[in-house]
């Protein structure tokens, strides 16, 4: 029993399942008498102070600004590792997923804007359908695509990485408040200290954690969204390993941190974020309280725009000779991945919480409805296409084997 439970938690699909469970629990609680307690908990003020310096925020904001900074820190670690010694370490490997991600960001944003261009308030959410939830998407892939080529899974992961980079750039450029020059100077000074620690090959995690916390606090005060600090700090974590002991068994600080954080992010941080942000109260909602243009823009962007943008970009890149399909991957496989990238969920909810932070709650509720609808549609259709492509490949293999057996 213990080994089965351990295997379940190590399985990539389990993180996606827990994420969905947390979201459904939030919906149940939000539409029950427990909603009063749910809203009270999210609005609960939490104060952290050191001397005269401190933060006083609601619990929801600590989750979105604090816990999600750790999530973006993990993304930064993964991106750095992939760029230095992974699937994105050469230009040839980068072209196809990069082109796919750019188109997969642009087309959904354009479709959303077309549905909302007449309303400046709702237009603020144009980036909501531009993001992909890698945990949810990989979970669906792992559940239904176990016999598909490993190169296809790596392609999905690479597209999601570029997608996350795009989301981070969008947040930095379009969703930052008035900037505090002093706080930015402190943050940049902290990054400079991290650079020196990296160049001196300091191998004490505590040193990076302490300076990283200062950078996060300064960014939080600066007007730039605090989660960006997590991504920036990750790039200064050492990847090289000092040549002492057996080099075959040594792991760099970056790899160790990535491995240690992965379970915490997958099984705690993302589910907590989903529970705190996915709750929408339908019981006493009226049509006047719902922004249908936001819902239609998000659904159209994620469910239609993602698959249209990614598949079309891949087809053009291959036909123009810019890139090649990964080994053993077919166009049906690429289409399945394109659909799965329409699962926005965590990232889309996060962007929505920033885009409509200063507006009425019904704007964010509309985002939640659209994201949940689009993500479920993308997950369902993506699973169907994956199963169909898997069965088709198995049938082709069986037919070829049978023909070879006939004298």
Secondary structure by P-SEA (a helix, b strand, c coil): caaaaaaaaacaaaaaaaaaaaaaaaaaaaaccaaaaaaaaaabbbbbbcccccccccaaaaaaacaaaaaaaaaaaaaaaaaacccccccccccaaaaaaaaaacaaaaaaaaaccccccccccccccccccaaaaaaaaaaccccccaaaaaaaaaaaaaaaaaaaaaaaccccccccaaaaaaaaaaaaaaaaaaaaccccaaaaaaaaaaaaaaaaaccccaaaaaaaaaaaccccccccccccccccaaaaaaaaaaaaaaccaaaaaaaaccccccccccccccaaaaaaaaaaaaccaaaaaaaaaaaaaaaaccccccccccaaaaaaaaaaaccccaaaaaaaaaacccccaaaaaaaaaaaaaaaaaaaaaaaaaaaaaaaaaaaaaaaaaaaaacc
